[in-house]
Amino acid sequence: MARDSRGRQRPGEVVELLRPGSFVRFHDHPEDLPPFQVIHCRGGRCWVRQQSWGTLLHLEVAHRQLRAAA
């Protein structure tokens, strides 16, 4: 994925759509760790959580660190 010097996406680049409720993995995600559920994404950031964590705990991560779970 091509990015500018500040890590932002270049115009015209296709971004994987990560819908709320979908499941994602980090690019270096261990196989024994379950996927994360997307809460929402905005401005290049995504909020994700493990289902077992409940609704109040979540992680904020860069969109580029995630990929859709197969």
C-alpha positions in Angstrom: 0.0 0.0 0.0 1.6 3.3 -1.1 1.7 6.1 1.5 3.1 9.6 1.6 6.0 10.6 4.0 3.5 11.1 6.9 2.0 7.6 6.5 -1.2 8.9 4.9 -2.8 7.2 2.0 -2.2 8.6 -1.4 -5.2 9.9 -3.4 -6.8 7.3 -5.7 -5.6 4.4 -3.6 -8.1 1.5 -2.9 -8.6 0.9 0.8 -10.1 -2.4 2.2 -13.5 -1.6 3.6 -13.8 -2.7 7.2 -17.4 -2.5 8.2 -18.6 -2.3 11.8 -19.3 -5.8 13.1 -16.8 -7.4 10.7 -13.8 -9.4 12.0 -10.2 -8.4 11.4 -6.7 -9.5 12.2 -3.5 -7.5 12.6 -0.9 -8.1 9.9 1.3 -10.0 12.4 -1.7 -11.6 14.3 -0.8 -14.8 16.1 -2.8 -17.8 14.9 -3.9 -18.7 18.4 -5.5 -15.3 19.1 -9.1 -14.9 17.9 -9.9 -12.1 15.4 -11.0 -8.6 16.6 -14.4 -7.2 15.9 -14.6 -3.7 14.3 -16.5 -1.1 16.2 -16.0 1.7 13.7 -13.3 3.3 11.5 -12.8 7.0 10.9 -9.9 9.1 9.6 -7.5 6.2 9.1 -8.1 4.8 12.6 -10.2 1.9 13.6 -11.6 0.9 17.0 -11.7 -2.8 17.6 -12.4 -5.2 20.5 -12.4 -8.9 21.4 -15.9 -10.2 21.9 -14.9 -11.5 25.3 -13.9 -8.0 26.5 -17.4 -6.6 26.7 -18.5 -3.3 25.2 -16.4 -0.9 27.2 -12.9 -2.1 26.3 -11.4 -1.5 22.9 -8.2 -0.7 21.0 -7.6 2.2 18.6 -5.3 1.2 15.8 -4.3 2.4 12.4 -6.4 1.1 9.6 -3.3 0.0 7.7 -2.4 -2.4 10.5 -5.6 -4.5 9.9 -6.8 -7.0 7.3 -10.2 -8.7 7.0 -10.3 -12.1 8.7 -10.7 -14.9 6.2 
